[in-house]
Amino acid sequence: MSESPTARLFYTDHYLITLPDAHKFPVNKYGMVRQLLQHDGQFHFEPAPPATVAALELVHDPSYVRDFLIGALPHSAMRRIGLPWSETLVARSLASVGGALAATQDALRHGWGGTLGGGTHHAFRAEGSGFCVFNDIAVAIRSLLSERRVRRASRPLP
């Protein structure tokens, strides 16, 4: 592994999701974290690239992926996610997974990778939950396994 001269951080806060007043999801936190880290000067910031449908389907049911992307999920499914559907939410959700994938590649290449819009681990195979549309962590792991970049993935020891 070679040392990266400036660590890259992928971000998604440029996708401004419009939420109803008094909504409990703190969407502004992503931009606030990036602003704080920009003052540090030790990071290079890049917009997170979008994940492909093929990458999402390594983990998620193809009909769920398709229905979310075109805005055809039932109201009850969007209510479980907790965010209103919009084209911006689609773009941000793809970027969230894409940022995790890009950060994973950086970690393998340089020993470190980071994304500021990830951690969407509450999504299941055929439904989103808890403000998470897709499970970026599971997609990153499945991608690494399918590309034979790793043999297994495990959680860190306590």
C-alpha positions as CSV (number, residue, x, y, z in Angstrom):
1,M,0.0,0.0,0.0
2,S,1.3,3.4,-0.9
3,E,0.8,6.5,1.2
4,S,-1.7,9.0,-0.3
5,P,-0.2,12.6,-0.2
6,T,-3.6,14.1,0.7
7,A,-6.4,11.9,2.0
8,R,-9.5,12.1,-0.1
9,L,-12.9,12.5,1.5
10,F,-16.0,12.0,-0.7
11,Y,-19.1,14.1,0.1
12,T,-22.8,14.2,-0.8
13,D,-23.9,17.4,0.9
14,H,-24.2,19.3,-2.4
15,Y,-27.5,17.3,-2.9
16,L,-29.9,19.5,-0.9
17,I,-32.8,17.4,0.1
18,T,-35.9,19.4,0.8
19,L,-37.5,18.3,4.0
20,P,-40.7,19.5,5.8
21,D,-40.3,21.9,8.6
22,A,-39.5,20.3,11.9
23,H,-38.3,17.1,10.2
24,K,-36.0,15.2,12.6
25,F,-33.4,14.1,10.0
26,P,-30.4,16.5,10.5
27,V,-29.6,16.9,6.8
28,N,-27.3,19.9,7.4
29,K,-24.9,17.9,9.5
30,Y,-23.1,16.6,6.4
31,G,-22.1,20.1,5.1
32,M,-21.2,21.2,8.6
33,V,-18.8,18.3,9.0
34,R,-17.2,19.0,5.6
35,Q,-16.8,22.7,6.5
36,L,-15.0,21.8,9.8
37,L,-12.7,19.4,8.1
38,Q,-11.9,21.8,5.3
39,H,-10.3,24.2,7.8
40,D,-8.0,21.3,8.8
41,G,-6.3,21.4,5.4
42,Q,-5.3,17.7,5.5
43,F,-8.0,16.5,3.1
44,H,-8.9,16.7,-0.5
45,F,-12.7,16.8,-1.0
46,E,-14.4,15.3,-4.0
47,P,-18.1,14.9,-4.8
48,A,-19.0,11.2,-4.3
49,P,-19.5,9.4,-7.6
50,P,-22.9,7.7,-8.2
51,A,-23.1,4.0,-7.7
52,T,-24.2,1.9,-10.6
53,V,-27.5,-0.1,-10.6
54,A,-25.4,-3.2,-11.0
55,A,-23.5,-2.4,-7.7
56,L,-26.8,-1.8,-5.9
57,E,-28.2,-5.1,-7.1
58,L,-25.3,-7.0,-5.5
59,V,-27.2,-6.4,-2.3
60,H,-30.7,-5.0,-3.1
61,D,-33.6,-6.6,-4.8
62,P,-33.7,-5.3,-8.5
63,S,-37.4,-4.4,-8.3
64,Y,-36.8,-2.3,-5.1
65,V,-33.9,-0.6,-6.8
66,R,-35.9,0.2,-9.9
67,D,-39.0,1.3,-8.1
68,F,-37.0,3.7,-5.9
69,L,-35.1,5.1,-8.8
70,I,-38.3,5.9,-10.8
71,G,-40.3,7.0,-7.8
72,A,-42.7,4.1,-7.8
73,L,-42.3,2.8,-4.2
74,P,-45.5,2.8,-2.2
75,H,-46.1,5.6,0.2
76,S,-45.7,3.1,3.1
77,A,-42.2,2.2,1.9
78,M,-41.2,5.8,1.7
79,R,-42.6,6.4,5.1
80,R,-40.4,3.6,6.5
81,I,-37.4,5.3,4.9
82,G,-38.5,8.5,6.5
83,L,-37.6,10.9,3.7
84,P,-39.8,12.2,0.9
85,W,-38.9,10.8,-2.6
86,S,-37.4,13.3,-5.0
87,E,-34.9,13.2,-7.8
88,T,-32.4,14.8,-5.4
89,L,-32.9,12.0,-2.9
90,V,-32.2,9.5,-5.7
91,A,-29.0,11.3,-6.7
92,R,-27.9,11.6,-3.1
93,S,-28.6,8.0,-2.4
94,L,-26.6,6.9,-5.4
95,A,-23.8,9.1,-4.3
96,S,-23.9,7.9,-0.8
97,V,-23.2,4.3,-2.0
98,G,-20.8,5.6,-4.6
99,G,-18.8,7.4,-2.0
100,A,-18.5,4.3,0.1
101,L,-17.3,2.3,-2.9
102,A,-14.7,5.0,-3.8
103,A,-13.5,5.3,-0.2
104,T,-13.2,1.5,-0.1
105,Q,-11.0,1.5,-3.2
106,D,-8.8,4.3,-1.6
107,A,-8.5,2.2,1.5
108,L,-7.3,-0.8,-0.4
109,R,-4.9,1.4,-2.6
110,H,-3.6,3.7,0.1
111,G,-4.5,2.2,3.5
112,W,-7.1,4.9,4.2
113,G,-10.4,6.0,2.6
114,G,-13.3,8.2,3.8
115,T,-16.8,9.3,2.9
116,L,-18.8,11.9,4.7
117,G,-22.2,10.8,3.4
118,G,-22.2,7.1,4.1
119,G,-23.1,4.7,6.9
120,T,-26.6,4.0,5.5
121,H,-26.7,0.6,7.2
122,H,-30.4,0.5,8.1
123,A,-31.6,-0.5,4.6
124,F,-32.6,-4.1,3.9
125,R,-32.5,-6.2,0.7
126,A,-36.0,-5.0,-0.5
127,E,-36.7,-2.0,1.6
128,G,-35.2,1.1,3.1
129,S,-35.5,2.1,6.8
130,G,-34.4,4.7,9.2
131,F,-33.4,7.4,6.6
132,C,-31.4,4.7,4.7
133,V,-32.4,3.9,1.1
134,F,-29.5,1.6,0.3
135,N,-27.0,-0.2,2.5
136,D,-23.7,1.4,1.4
137,I,-21.6,-0.8,3.7
138,A,-23.1,-4.0,2.4
139,V,-22.8,-2.9,-1.2
140,A,-19.1,-2.0,-0.6
141,I,-18.4,-5.4,1.0
142,R,-20.3,-7.4,-1.7
143,S,-18.5,-5.4,-4.4
144,L,-15.1,-6.2,-2.9
145,L,-16.1,-9.9,-2.7
146,S,-17.4,-10.1,-6.2
147,E,-14.3,-8.4,-7.6
148,R,-12.2,-10.8,-5.5
149,R,-10.4,-7.9,-3.9
150,V,-11.0,-9.5,-0.5
151,R,-11.8,-13.0,0.6
152,R,-13.9,-12.1,3.6
153,A,-15.1,-9.1,5.6
154,S,-15.6,-9.1,9.4
155,R,-16.4,-6.6,12.0
156,P,-13.6,-5.2,14.1
157,L,-12.9,-6.7,17.5
158,P,-14.2,-4.7,20.5
